[in-house]
Amino acid sequence: MTTDEQTLLLQEGDRLAAEFSRRFDAAEDRLQLIGRTLTTNLVQVFMTTIEDVTRRAGKPHRTLLLQDEVGWPEIVIVSADGEIRDRLAVMTLLQQAFFSGGRVRPAVAVPLQAAVQASNEHLTIRALVACLKAKPVLDVSRPYLTRLLR
């Protein structure tokens, strides 16, 4: 991952932290750590999943992390022949994974609350891993894969 890509993800993680600050009572630096960690890991896993599954299915696609026209990060999915197949704003991906109807998904809220309240780094990491393993988060790539594999 390039420095530019890392910067994009950290900025998007800060926006996610701002969303969480409306819902969780915690120090700003703690929420920033949580937002940045979840954003970076989810985007990397999403991009890797798209590439791995499409390659194994015989329809390889590449994923690129770029800036859209206003400077926000987006994932661009490109076919083997260079055709852009899909564009996904990173914030849209985060919203689909972590929120439903403007609220934090129940399956995500419990581990997020645990991460916010964790008393040490080990417990925070465990809670964030549990958050990333929540079913709605794991399922976020399914509709994109379904479209790409048709």
Number of C-alpha atoms within 10 A of each C-alpha: 7 8 8 12 16 14 12 21 27 19 18 21 25 22 17 22 25 15 17 21 17 9 13 15 12 15 10 14 11 16 24 22 17 23 26 22 19 22 26 17 14 20 18 15 15 21 19 14 16 20 20 15 16 19 14 9 9 9 15 18 23 19 21 14 24 18 17 14 8 6 9 15 22 23 20 19 23 19 17 12 8 10 10 14 14 14 16 15 17 23 18 10 20 20 20 17 23 24 19 12 8 8 13 18 18 14 17 22 18 15 22 25 18 18 25 22 16 16 10 9 10 10 15 22 16 15 23 23 17 18 25 22 15 19 13 19 22 15 13 18 18 13 9 15 15 10 10 19 13 6
